[in-house]
Amino acid sequence: MSTEPETTEDAEPTTPAPAAESGTPQAEETEEAKLAEAKKLSEAEAELAAQRLERERIERRKAEKQGPIEAGAKLSGKAADLLAAVRAVESGEKPVAAVFAEPEAAVRRAAPEPVRRTQPVTPAVVAAPAREAVEGVRRVLAEGGAPEALAAQVAAVLGDGGEERLRADPWLLLRVGGVRPEQADGFARALLGDRCGPDDERRLRALTVWLLEQAALAGHTALELPTLHSALAQRGVPDPDAAVRSALAEGEVLAFQDGLDGLDALDGPGEGLEAEDGATGEEGPDGEEAEEGHGGAEDAGEREPVRVLVGLERYALAEESLADGLGRLINSVPKEDGSAEEWERAAAAARSSTADLVRAVAGHGLVLHTGGEASRAEVAELLGAAQGLGLRAWAAVHSPAGRGRFGAETAVATVAGLLSGAEGPGRDADGALDLDLLAVLDAPQLDVETGALLVESLPDGARLVLSGDPAVLWSAGPGRVFADLLAARRVPQIASRRPDPGPLGELVSGIGVGELNQVEAPGKEIVIVPVRDAAEAVHRTVQLVADSVPRAIGVPAEETVVITPGHGGAAGTRALNAALKERLNPGPGRFGGFDPGDRIAYSPAPGRTVPGQVVGADVDGLRLSCAGEAVVVPRERVEQSVRHGWALTAHQAVGGRWPAVVAVLPGDAAQALTRPWIYTAFGRAERHLSVVHGVEQALPRAVAEGLAKPRTTRLPDLLRPAAAPAE
């Protein structure tokens, strides 16, 4: 038996169409038309539409720039030239200096040119594909022996002309979430017969894109070229070079070169960063750790070593936009709200690390703040001090559940609501958020696309505080924005000195540094329940939620959440939710498997989960109550966006807290356990934690050794300060 790892479906990458020249009336009319069209989208598509507009704006700005290519930028020349150059370097035939020209150094400007900001997109209902389009796709699927039930989904992904496109290129089926390469190969053979083979260019391109999409689901924004070659070879691609070359030539993927020396420096452990990224030091390309303080080649004639990365356009543009926006904050002077004396008085009135946080925010556009659950109080105190100085100060949280951990005097919105315009202060005439200070909590949950939208939405002179616990799980989407920023050391970092209280705080703090301590729990704050197998784990979990915890601890079942490593398996969320529903809210599931009173986990967009409860259903769809707000999920979206929610994965639970948590560790989940997962799951408990323990020594071993899997990102290289030009 195995536990299915938790994954997040990601939207299909889109290639922006050629746009009118930035700043022209034609460009403005084009964007207005796109914004008008975007108003027809649903909440899930609203975020994606905003990201698409942002990427198109970035591409227009990039097209205006001429001159040499900087390290980390898209390579110029033909794709074949790139790959030939890479092979020459890897084989030792040519030195790096003879293949890649040294980029011309440039200093990042403190006041970059004004940008046309992304406007919020109004959520609405997504129009389903036309019936004729769905029927056309259904015919092609039937001819190829694929499930006809996929017709609506395939038609939505491929858009207009889906039938003709799928018939001409059967491997487009891989763009539908859940379809595997072997399934697409079988479909193609059924449609094309002898006209297709393992070296078909359509297959090569589709597999290259699919592998990069799978990498994004694992958190990578790009892959190193040798890694991509190896993955393609494992998929039966006879010539991986040809596959990448074809995808590059068609513009479906992009290639980049990044400097290795700077990456070694940024990926090193640094002081206080072990818990944040689970790393004790990244190895360089030769298997040796980078030398401390090494900032470049000692010999002026040596070139900086590079690595070649390949990635999807959507993440490449998002990561570059994020780096530009962060650079603008780092190098800009904050708006003069309040005198230096007033800021100092506010700091003097604060205590401990809150005072350090106030002083840092007073003089910097970007500040990082780290700490556990108790450190949220410091952010609240900062926002109160800023409001006292007349600043428009807001907090942004990852989940609606996070709003309840602030007092009524603090202005709080979710990140998604802030960007869509559904929550928060609104936008000014330039399209920027109408605020002076934004403190983003749960910062480790920021992926590169959300981070890019956020920083580009800030007005000039605004202050941004990114606050979070570096030891929790990273974002569901690609990137590790908070960890990369901490490692870059470009901005002030304030570490909270406010510990989480009680036995639970002591336990979780120890896990964060790799120690599973024996903690005294006189009030039964922590209870270990040993089990022999998955069936017993499910039985004991239901018993704890329905009887033991309410009776012994006084926490009712509706305030207890179950957290398990994955959705599948004999003790995954599906099995646990089925057992908990049968005990706590039995019913026929007459509304798409749901009944009024069922606890649910609603995913309005990839990577976001909102706990809630089923209220009812009607012709409009399934009616939910999520964090006190009424939500209607259209009938056609219920299956893909709503699950039962008595039991969650740790990624679904991150950002929330519950009075009681039952953490289920079945024996078949031992290999899936990591220190960040355990830290996150155990840290969701406020008053009581029960651990259904079936992994024996795998638990302390995971705490001590189960570090987070590394993610390949370009942000560290993009954040490197540019060298000053030689005089």
N, C-alpha and C positions, 0 to 999 in steps of 0.2 A: 504494500500500500504506500502511496505517496501523497503528499500534500501539494496541491497545485499552487505554485507561487503566485502572489498577487501581482497583477499587471494592469496597466492602464492603456486603453485603446487610444490611439492618437489619430488626429484628423489627417486627411490626405494632403501632401504638400501641393501647393499651387504655384504656378509660374506666372508672375505678373506680366501682363501684356505691355507692349511698348507704350509709354505715356508721353503726353505732350510736354514740352519744355517747361520746367518749373518756373513759376512766376508769371506765365503768360495767361491771358484771359481764357485761352483754350484749356489750359491745365486746370484753372479754377472751375470752369464749367464741367470738366470731366469729373473732378472730385465731388462737386455738388451732385452730379447725376448718380455717382456711385453711392454717396451717402443716402440719397433718396431711395435708391434701390435697397440699401442695407436695412432700411427701416422695416422691410417686409420679413426680416429674419427672426428666428426664435432666439431665446436666451442662449442656447448652446451655440448657435451659429453666430450670434452677435459678437462674441469674443473673437471668433475666428475671422469675421469680417473686419473687425477693428485691426487685427494683426495684419490682414492682407493689405489694408490701406496704408498701414505704417510701413510695410515692406516696400510698397510701390513708391512711397515718398523717399525712402532711403535710396532706392535704386536711381531715382532721378538725381538726387544729390551726388551719388557716386559717379553718374555719367557726366556731370559737369566738371569733375576733377580730372586734370591731366597731369602727366609727369610720371616719374619712376614709381614702381610698385613697392610699397613698404612690406616688411616681413609680416606675415599674417594676412596679407590681402590676397585677392584672387589672382592666380597666375595668368600671365598673358601668353599669347602665342597659341599654336595648335595643341590639342590634347596629346597628339602623338609625340610632339616635341617634348612635352612635359614628361611623359612616361619614359621616353628614351633617355632623358636627362637623369631621371630618378634611377633607372637601371644602371646607368654609367657610374653614378655615385655609389650605389649599393655594391656594385661589383668591384669598385676600386679602380676602374678604368680611367676615371677622371676625378680630380679633387673637387670638392664642393665649390671652391673659388673659381674653377674653370667652367662650372655649369650655371650657377646662379649668380647673377650680378649683385653686388652689394647694394642694398637699398640706400637711397639718399636719406640722411637723417633729417628729421623735422621735429620742431618743438610744438607740442600741442598748445593751441591758443587758449588763453584764459577766457575770452569772450567770443565764442564761435558765432558764425552767421546765424541770423534768425531762422527758425525752422517753422514749417507749416505743420501744426500739431494735429494729431489724430483726434477727430471728434467722437464723442460717445455715440454708440449705436443703440437705437431704441429696440428692445426685444419685441417680437411679434410672432406670428405663426408662420412656420415654413410651409410653403406649398409643396405638396407631394408631387413626384414625377407624373407626367401625363400618362393616362391609361394606355394610350397607343405606344408610348415609349417603353413602358413596363412590359407590355405584351410582346413587343419586338425583341427585347432582351430575353424574355422568357423563351421565345422560340430558339434563339441561339443557344441558351443554356441547355435546353432539351436536346438539341442536336449534338451537343458535346457531352451529354451524360452528366451534367452538373445539376445540383438541386434547383428546381424551379422556384423554390421559396426564396432564393437569393435575388430574384428579378428586381424587386423594388429597390433593394439596397444597391445593386449594381447600376441600375438606371440613375439613381441619385448621385452615385460617385462619378459616372462617366458623363452625365449631362446630355445635352443635345446630340443626336446622332449616335447614341450609345450602341444601338444594334449594329450599325455599320462599323463602328470603331472596334467593338468586341470581336466581330467576325474577321476583321482585318488583322487584329492583334489579340489573340486569345489570352496572352499572358497579362493583359490588362486586368484580368480577374484577380491578380495578386494585390490590386489596390483596395480590395474589399477586406476589411478586418476579419481575421480568423482563417483566411484561405492560405494553405501551405503551398510551397513550390511544387511538391510532387502532385498535388491536386491540379494545379494550373498546368503542369506538364501533361497530365492525362487528358485534361480538357482540350489542350492544343492538339494532341495527337488525334483525338476523335474528330476534331474539326478539319485539320489540315492534312492528316495522313502522312504520306511520304514527303510532303513539302516542308516538314519541320524536322529539326534535329537538335542535339544538345548545344551546337554552336550557332543556332539561329540568333541573329542580332537582336531580334525582339526579345528573346528569352534572356540574352545577356544583359540588356538594359534593365529589364524588369527585375531580374535577380539582384542586380547591383542596387537599385533603388529599394527593393524589399529588405535587403540586408541592412541598409542604412536606417530604414524605418524601424527595424527590429532593434538596432543599436540605440535609437532614440528612446524606445520603450524601456531600455535598460539604463537610460540616463545620459548617454553620450550625445554630444552635439556633432561629432565627426569621428572618423576612424583613421588610424594611421594606415598608409597605403599597404604595407606588408600584411597587416591584419586583415584588411579587406580582400587582398589577394588570397590569403589562406582560407577565408570563409567562402569565397567563390569556388575555390578548388574543392572544398568539402561538399559543395552542392553540385559537383559533377560538371563544372565549367572547364572545358579543355584548355582555354587560354584566358586566364583572369585578366591579363594585360588588355586583351582585345575587348573584354567586357567593360572595363573601366574606360577605355578609350572611346568606345561607342557611346556610353552614357555621358561622358564629357562633351563629345562632339554634338550630341543632341541637346545639350544644356540641361539635362535632368539632374546632374550633380555638379558640384564645383570642387576645385582643388586649391590648396593653400600651402604655403611654406611658413613654418614657425621656427623661431630660434630656440635651440635646445638649452643653451646656457641659462637664459632667463627663466625657462621653465623649471630647470633643476632648482634654481634659487627659490622660485615661488612654491614648488611642491614639497620643499623640505618641511620638517615638522614645525619649526618655529616655537617660540615660547607659548605654552598654554594651548596649543592647537591639537594635541593628541586626541582629546575627546571629541573635538569638532569634526574631524574627517576620518577618524579611525586609523590614521597613518602615523608611523614612527619615522618616516623619511622615505622619499621616493628615490628609486635608483635611477642613475643616468643610463645612457644607451650602452655603456660598457659594463653595466652591472655594479658600478661603484657609486656611492653616494657623492653628490656634488660637494665640492669643497666650499667650506663656509667663507663667505665674502667674495667668492669668485664672481666678477661682474663682466667678464668678457675675455677675449683672447689677450694674453699678455703681449704677444708679438703683434705690433701694429699691422704687419703684413698678413696676419692670419685672418681668415674669414670665420664668421660665426657658424657653427654647425647647425643644420636645419633638419627638420622632419617634415615630411609631406603628408598632409591630411586630406581626406575626401569627405565631403558632407553634402547634405541636402540644402538647397537654396534657402528654404524658410528659416532654418536654424542659423545658417551663416549670416544672413541679413539681420536676424534678431540679435545675435551675439555682437555684431559690429555696431548696431544701433545702441545696444546696452552699453558697450564700452564708450561710445561717443557721449552718451548721456551722463555716465558716471564721470567721465573726464571733465565735462562741463561743470558738474557739481564740485569736483575736487579742486578745480582751478579757479572757480568763481569766488567772488566776495559776497557773503550773505547780505541780504537786505538789512539795512540799519534800522531794526525795530528795537527800540529801547537803547539807552546809552550803555556804555561799558560799565558805568557805575551801577545802573539798574540791574544788569545781568549779574554783576558780582554780588549785589545785595540778595538777589534770588538764590544764588549759589550758597551764600553764607547761611541763608535760612534753611537750606536743605541739610540732610545728614549723610554722612559716609559717601558711598559711591554715587549717590544722586547728585551731590554737589559737583563731583567730577564730570558727570554727564551734562549738567547745566552749563558748566564752563566750556566744555568742548563744543556744545551746540552753539554757544554764543559766537564763536569765532570761525566756524567751519560749515561748509555747505553739506558735507556728508560725514556722518559719525556712525560707527558700529558699536553696538551694545550687546554684551553677552551675559547670560545668566539663566537660572532655572525659573520655575514658576513664580517664586517670590519676587524676582526682579521686575515683573510686570508693574509692581507698585512704583518702582522708580520711574518708569515711563509715564505712568499716570501723574506722578508728582512733577515731572518735567513739563508735561502738557499744561498742568495747572499753573506753573510758574510762567510759561509762555503766554497763556491767556491773560494772566495778570499784567503782563507787559504790553497787552494790546494785540498780540499775534493771533491770526486765525489758525488755530492748531487742531489737528485731527489725528486720530489713531486709526490704523487699518489692520484688520485681523484676517486670518486665513479662513476661518469657519464662522458661521453665524453664532455658534455656541460660544465663541470667544468674546462676543459683545457683553455677555453677562458678567464677565470678570472685571468690568470697570464700573465705576460709580456713575450716577445720573449726570454728574457735572462734566463728564468727559465725552466729547464728540467722537463717536466710533462708527466705522463702516467696515464692511468686508472689502477685500481687495477687488473682487469681481464686481461688487456693486459700485465701488468707487470708479472703476474704469468704464463701466457700462452707462453710468449716469443715474442708475436706479437709487443710489445712496450717495451721501456725502455732500460737499458744499456746492456741487455743480461746477460749471466751467465759466471762465471769463470770456471777453470778446475775442481773444486770440486762441481760444480752444484749450487753454491750460486750466488745470484745477485751481479753483478760486480759494487758495490757502497760502499761508506763509511757512508753516511747519507741518511735516507729515512724518509720523512715527509708525513704521510698519513692523508689527509684531509677527511672530512665527516666520521670521525672515528665511530660515532654511528651506521653507516650502516654495520660495520664489524660483520658478524656472526661467530660462533665458527669454522666452517670448513675453511672459507676464512682466518680468523685470524691465524689458525694453519699453513696453507700453507705459509702465509706471514712471520711469525716469523721464521719458519724452513728454509726459503729461504735466510735469512740474513747471511752474512759471520761473522766469529768471529771478534769481535772488532768493529762491525758496531754500529751506533747509530740509534735509532728509535724514532720518534716523532709522537704521535697520537694526532691529532688536530680535534676538532669539537665542535658543539653546543650541549650541553647536553640536551637542551629542545626539540629537534626535535624528530620525530618518531624514534623508534628503528629499528633495521635491519629487513628485510623481512624474513630472515632465522632465525633459532633458536639461542638463546643466547642473551646476552646484554653485550658484551665484554667491551665496553668503560665505561659503568656505573659500572660494576663490578670492573674494575680497579680503577676508581675514589673512589669507596667506600672502596677498600682495603687499600688505602693510603700507598702503598709500595714504590712509586716513586715520584719525584718532580711533583707538579701540578702548572702550571703557568696560572693564569686567566687573560685574556686580559682586559685592561682598555681602549680599543678603542671602543667607542659606535657606533652603526649603526646610520647613519645620517638621518635627515629629519623627517617628520611626520610618514612615514612608519616605520622607525627605532624606533621612540617613541612608536608607537602602538604595534609593535611586542615585544619590550622589556617589556612592561607592561604585555602583555599576558604571557610572560615567568615566571612572578612571581605571576600570578593569578589575574591580574587586567585588565579589559577591559575599558581603559580610553577614555574619549572624547578628541580627538586630533584635533587641528586646522590644516586645510589643505587648505591654500589659493590658491594653484595651482591645486586643485581638485585631489590631490594625493590619497584621499580615498573617495569613494562614496558608500552610502548604498542605495540599490534598494529593497524596500519591495515588497513581492509578497504574494498572498493568497493561492496558491496551486501549485502543481508540473507542471501542464500545463502552468501556467503563468510564472513559473520559467524558463522553456525551452524557451518560447517565448522571454522573456526579455533578456536571455543569448545570444540568436542569435542576437537580436537587438544590444546589447552592443558590441559584437565582430565584427559584420559586419558594423555597422554604428556609434554608439555613441562614442566609444573609438577612432577610427580613426579620426573622425571629431573633437571631443572636446579635445582630448589629443595628437593627432598626432602620435599614435602608430598603424601601420597597422595590419590587422587581422592576418597575418602570424607571427607576433611577440607577439601575445596574446595567452595565454593558459587558458583553463577552468579547474578548479579543483573541484571535487565533491566527496562525501564520499564513493561511491561504484560504481560497474559496473551495477548492476540491478536497478530495480525500475523505476518509471515514470520520474525521473530526474537523473538517473545514467549515466555513461559514454556511454552506448549503445544508450540510447534515445537522449542524447545531441549530440553525434557524428553523428547520423543519421540526426538530424535537421540541424546541422552545415554543413554537406556535401551537403545536398539539397540546402542550401543557397550559400555556398562558392565554391563548386566544384561539381555541379550536374553531374551525369553520370550513365551509366548502371551497373557499377561494373563488367566489363567483365573479369577482372583478379582476380577471386576468391573473388568478392565483392569489388575490389579496381580499381581505375582509376588513370592514371597519374596525378600528382598534389595533390593527397590526402595526408593529414598529417597523419602519422602513429606513433604507439608506438611498437617498435620491442623488443621482449624479447629473446635474444640469449641463455639465461640460466635462470633457476628459480631464481627469486629475482632481476633480472637485467632488466631495461627498458631503451631503447635508442630511443629518439624521432628522427623522420626523415620524409622523403617524398618519395612517389612512383614516380619512374622515368619511369618504363615500365615493360614489362614482355616478356619472350620468352620461348623456350623449356627448358632452364636451371632453370627457376623459376621467382619469383617476384623480380624486380630490385629496390633497394632503395638507397637513399642518406641519410646517417646518420652522422651528425657532419662532413660533408665534405668528408666522405669516402663512396665508392661504396660497397654495400652489395647485394648479391644474396641469396634469401631464396628459397630453393628447394620447388617445388610445394606441396609435401606431408607435409611440415612443416608450410605452410602459415597459415592454420586455427588455429593451436595451438600457434603460436609465433608472429603473427602480428595482431594488432587491429588498428582501426582508432584512431588518436591521437590529434584531436582538444581539446578533453576533457580527462583528466587524473585523476587518484586517487592521493591522497597526497603521498602514497608510491611510485608511479611511478614517481612523480615529484621531490621527494627529491634528492638533489644534483645538481639540475638545477635552473636557474634564468631566468626570462623573463621580458622584459620591462613593460608588463601589464599582470595582472592576474584577472580573473573573478572567484571568489569563490562562488559556488552554494550551498546553505544550504536549501534544501527543507524540508517541515514540516515532512515528513516521515523519515528524517535522524536525528531527534533530539536525539534519543537514541544512535546513533553511534558517536556523537561528543565528543571529549576529548580535554583537553588543548594541548597535543602534536600535535594532528591533526590540530587544529586551528592555532597553532604557525607555523607549517610546511607549511600549505597552504598559510596563509597570508604572510609568510616570503619569498615566491618565487617571490614576486613582486619587481621590481627595481624602477619603476617610478610611477606606478598607480595600485591601487587595487579597484575593484568593488566587493561589496558583495551583491549577490542576496539572500535576507534575508527572509526566511519563517518559522523560528523556534522560533520567539518571544523571550521569556525569557530563552529559552534553551541555547542560545549563551552565555550570561554572566554567567549562571549557570555552563556550561561546562568549561569555562575559570577558574572559581573560584574553582570548585569541581571535574572536570572531569580528574582525575589523570590517568596515564598510568596503564594498568592492569599489575600486577606483573608477572614475569616470573620465573619459577623454573629452576635454573642452578646449576651446581656443581663447576663452576670456583671460586666463593668466597672461598669455603673450600679448593680447590686445591692451591689457592694463599696464604693461611695462612702460615706464616713463621714457620718452624718446630722448636719445642722446643729443646734446647741444651740437650745432654745426661747428666743424673745425674752422678756426680763423686762419 
